[in-house]
Amino acid sequence: MLKPSIKSAVWNRNAAAKALPAAGPEQLLAVYDRVATWSEALVAQQYIDGDDDQL
């Protein structure tokens, strides 16, 4: 997953989701290249399936 450290107005205009999925390293870099200008800082994070109450 790739997400902004702080959501910006630009992120909100361009992405409907809080975070964008990436299936592997190559896709992560492709997503980064597409959205890098949408936020000052981005966070790459492993996605773990489950509800919020299972954190």
DSSP file (Angstrom, degrees, kcal/mol; ACC not computed):
  #  RESIDUE AA STRUCTURE BP1 BP2  ACC     N-H-->O    O-->H-N    N-H-->O    O-->H-N    TCO  KAPPA ALPHA  PHI   PSI    X-CA   Y-CA   Z-CA
    1    1 A M              0   0    0      0, 0.0    44,-2.6     0, 0.0     2,-0.4   0.000 360.0 360.0 360.0 144.4    0.0    0.0    0.0
    2    2 A L  E     +AB  20  44A   0     18,-2.3    18,-2.9    42,-0.2    42,-0.2  -0.996 360.0 159.1-126.5 128.2    1.1    3.5   -0.7
    3    3 A K  E     - B   0  43A   0     40,-2.4    40,-3.8    -2,-0.4     2,-0.2  -0.964  41.6 -97.8-145.4 159.1   -0.5    6.4    1.2
    4    4 A P  E     - B   0  42A   0      0, 0.0    38,-0.3     0, 0.0     3,-0.2  -0.510  22.1-135.6 -76.4 147.4    0.2   10.0    2.1
    5    5 A S  S    S+     0   0    0     36,-2.3     2,-0.4     1,-0.3    37,-0.1   0.871 101.2  14.3 -67.5 -34.6    1.6   10.7    5.5
    6    6 A I  S    S-     0   0    0     35,-0.5    -1,-0.3    -3,-0.0    34,-0.2  -0.982  93.0-117.5-137.9 126.9   -0.9   13.6    5.6
    7    7 A K        -     0   0    0     -2,-0.4     2,-0.2    -3,-0.2    32,-0.1  -0.419  33.5-161.9 -66.1 133.8   -3.7   13.8    3.2
    8    8 A S     >  -     0   0    0     30,-0.2     4,-2.4    -2,-0.1     5,-0.2  -0.674  33.2-108.8-109.6 167.3   -3.5   16.9    1.0
    9    9 A A  H  > S+     0   0    0     -2,-0.2     4,-2.0     1,-0.2     5,-0.1   0.871 121.8  54.3 -61.4 -36.5   -6.2   18.6   -1.1
   10   10 A V  H  > S+     0   0    0      2,-0.2     4,-1.7     1,-0.2    -1,-0.2   0.921 107.7  49.1 -64.9 -43.8   -4.3   17.4   -4.2
   11   11 A W  H  > S+     0   0    0     27,-0.6     4,-2.8     1,-0.2     3,-0.3   0.946 111.0  50.0 -59.1 -48.3   -4.5   13.8   -2.9
   12   12 A N  H  < S+     0   0    0     -4,-2.4    -1,-0.2     1,-0.2    -2,-0.2   0.844 110.6  50.0 -61.4 -34.7   -8.2   14.1   -2.2
   13   13 A R  H  < S+     0   0    0     -4,-2.0    -1,-0.2    -5,-0.2    -2,-0.2   0.839 121.3  33.3 -70.4 -32.7   -8.8   15.5   -5.7
   14   14 A N  H  < S+     0   0    0     -4,-1.7     2,-0.4    -3,-0.3    -2,-0.2   0.686 117.0  47.2-101.4 -21.3   -6.9   12.7   -7.4
   15   15 A A     <  -     0   0    0     -4,-2.8    -1,-0.2    -5,-0.2     5,-0.0  -0.983  49.4-167.0-129.5 129.4   -7.5    9.6   -5.3
   16   16 A A  S    S+     0   0    0     -2,-0.4     2,-0.2    -3,-0.1    -1,-0.1   0.706  74.9  72.2 -81.1 -21.1  -10.8    8.3   -3.9
   17   17 A A  S    S-     0   0    0      1,-0.1     3,-0.1     0, 0.0    -2,-0.1  -0.573  78.5-132.4 -98.1 157.6   -9.0    5.9   -1.6
   18   18 A K  S    S+     0   0    0     -2,-0.2     2,-0.3     1,-0.2    -1,-0.1   0.800  96.2  14.1 -72.1 -30.1   -7.0    6.5    1.6
   19   19 A A  S    S-     0   0    0    -16,-0.1   -16,-0.2   -18,-0.0    -1,-0.2  -0.980  73.3-132.5-145.3 153.4   -4.2    4.3    0.2
   20   20 A L  B     -A    2   0A   0    -18,-2.9   -18,-2.3    -2,-0.3     2,-0.1  -0.922  25.0-127.2-112.6 131.9   -3.4    2.7   -3.1
   21   21 A P        -     0   0    0      0, 0.0     2,-0.3     0, 0.0    10,-0.0  -0.368  19.8-171.0 -77.0 154.3   -2.5   -1.0   -3.5
   22   22 A A        -     0   0    0     -2,-0.1     6,-0.1     9,-0.0     4,-0.0  -0.967  15.8-152.6-143.5 128.2    0.6   -2.3   -5.1
   23   23 A A  S    S-     0   0    0     -2,-0.3     3,-0.1     1,-0.1    -1,-0.0   0.539  73.3 -20.6 -81.8  -7.1    1.0   -6.0   -5.8
   24   24 A G  S  > S-     0   0    0      1,-0.1     4,-2.5     0, 0.0     5,-0.2  -0.975  85.5 -65.7-179.6-177.3    4.8   -6.0   -5.7
   25   25 A P  H  > S+     0   0    0      0, 0.0     4,-2.1     0, 0.0     5,-0.2   0.882 125.9  49.0 -59.0 -42.6    8.0   -3.9   -6.0
   26   26 A E  H  > S+     0   0    0      1,-0.2     4,-1.9     2,-0.2     5,-0.1   0.917 113.9  46.0 -65.4 -42.3    7.5   -3.0   -9.7
   27   27 A Q  H  > S+     0   0    0      2,-0.2     4,-2.7     1,-0.2     5,-0.2   0.870 108.9  56.3 -69.3 -34.9    3.9   -2.0   -9.2
   28   28 A L  H  X S+     0   0    0     -4,-2.5     4,-2.7     1,-0.2    -2,-0.2   0.927 108.7  47.1 -60.1 -44.8    4.8    0.0   -6.1
   29   29 A L  H  X S+     0   0    0     -4,-2.1     4,-2.6     2,-0.2    -1,-0.2   0.877 111.6  51.1 -65.0 -37.1    7.3    2.1   -8.1
   30   30 A A  H  X S+     0   0    0     -4,-1.9     4,-1.6     2,-0.2    -2,-0.2   0.916 111.9  46.3 -66.1 -42.8    4.7    2.6  -10.9
   31   31 A V  H  X S+     0   0    0     -4,-2.7     4,-2.0     2,-0.2    -2,-0.2   0.926 112.3  51.7 -64.4 -43.7    2.1    3.8   -8.3
   32   32 A Y  H  X S+     0   0    0     -4,-2.7     4,-1.9     1,-0.2    -2,-0.2   0.934 107.6  51.6 -57.5 -47.4    4.8    6.0   -6.7
   33   33 A D  H  < S+     0   0    0     -4,-2.6    -1,-0.2     1,-0.2     4,-0.2   0.856 112.3  47.8 -58.5 -35.0    5.7    7.6  -10.1
   34   34 A R  H  < S+     0   0    0     -4,-1.6    -1,-0.2     1,-0.2    -2,-0.2   0.850 125.0  26.4 -74.6 -35.0    2.0    8.3  -10.8
   35   35 A V  H >< S+     0   0    0     -4,-2.0     3,-2.4     1,-0.1     4,-0.4   0.401  83.1 108.4-113.5   2.0    1.2    9.9   -7.4
   36   36 A A  G >< S+     0   0    0     -4,-1.9     3,-0.6     1,-0.3    -1,-0.1   0.778  82.3  50.9 -56.1 -30.2    4.5   11.3   -6.1
   37   37 A T  G 3  S+     0   0    0     -4,-0.2    -1,-0.3     1,-0.2    -2,-0.1   0.494  93.2  76.4 -86.7  -1.8    3.4   14.9   -6.7
   38   38 A W  G <  S+     0   0    0     -3,-2.4   -27,-0.6     1,-0.1     2,-0.3   0.641 103.9  22.2 -82.9 -14.4    0.1   14.5   -4.8
   39   39 A S    <   -     0   0    0     -3,-0.6    -1,-0.1    -4,-0.4     3,-0.1  -0.992  69.6-125.9-151.8 151.1    1.7   14.6   -1.3
   40   40 A E  S    S+     0   0    0     -2,-0.3     2,-0.4   -34,-0.2    -1,-0.1   0.869 100.0  16.0 -66.0 -37.2    4.9   15.9    0.3
   41   41 A A        -     0   0    0    -35,-0.2   -36,-2.3    -3,-0.1   -35,-0.5  -0.999  69.6-158.1-140.7 140.5    5.6   12.5    1.8
   42   42 A L  E     -B    4   0A   0     -2,-0.4     2,-0.5   -38,-0.3   -40,-0.0  -0.880   7.4-146.6-118.4 151.3    4.4    9.0    1.1
   43   43 A V  E     -B    3   0A   0    -40,-3.8   -40,-2.4    -2,-0.3     2,-0.5  -0.969   3.3-152.9-118.8 128.6    4.3    5.9    3.2
   44   44 A A  E     +B    2   0A   0     -2,-0.5     2,-0.4   -42,-0.2   -42,-0.2  -0.888  26.9 172.5 -97.4 129.5    4.8    2.4    1.9
   45   45 A Q        -     0   0    0    -44,-2.6     2,-0.2    -2,-0.5    -2,-0.0  -0.998  35.3-112.4-142.9 139.7    3.0   -0.1    4.1
   46   46 A Q        -     0   0    0     -2,-0.4     2,-0.5     1,-0.1   -44,-0.0  -0.517  34.1-128.2 -69.7 136.0    2.3   -3.8    4.0
   47   47 A Y        -     0   0    0     -2,-0.2     2,-0.5     2,-0.0    -1,-0.1  -0.750  22.7-169.1 -86.8 130.0   -1.4   -4.5    3.7
   48   48 A I        -     0   0    0     -2,-0.5     2,-0.0     2,-0.1    -2,-0.0  -0.981  22.5-125.8-121.2 119.6   -2.8   -7.0    6.3
   49   49 A D        +     0   0    0     -2,-0.5     2,-0.2     0, 0.0    -2,-0.0  -0.308  61.3  81.4 -65.4 142.0   -6.3   -8.2    5.7
   50   50 A G  S    S-     0   0    0      5,-0.0    -2,-0.1    -2,-0.0     2,-0.1  -0.703  75.5 -67.8 144.7 166.6   -8.8   -7.8    8.5
   51   51 A D    >   -     0   0    0     -2,-0.2     3,-2.0     1,-0.1     4,-0.0  -0.346  49.2-104.7 -79.3 163.9  -11.2   -5.4   10.1
   52   52 A D  G >  S+     0   0    0      1,-0.3     3,-1.3     2,-0.2    -1,-0.1   0.790 118.9  63.6 -59.9 -28.7  -10.1   -2.4   12.1
   53   53 A D  G 3  S+     0   0    0      1,-0.3    -1,-0.3     2,-0.1    -2,-0.0   0.514  95.2  61.8 -76.0  -1.7  -10.9   -4.2   15.4
   54   54 A Q  G <         0   0    0     -3,-2.0    -1,-0.3     1,-0.2    -2,-0.2   0.207 360.0 360.0-105.1  14.3   -8.2   -6.7   14.6
   55   55 A L    <         0   0    0     -3,-1.3    -1,-0.2    -5,-0.0    -2,-0.1   0.496 360.0 360.0 -68.4 360.0   -5.3   -4.3   14.5
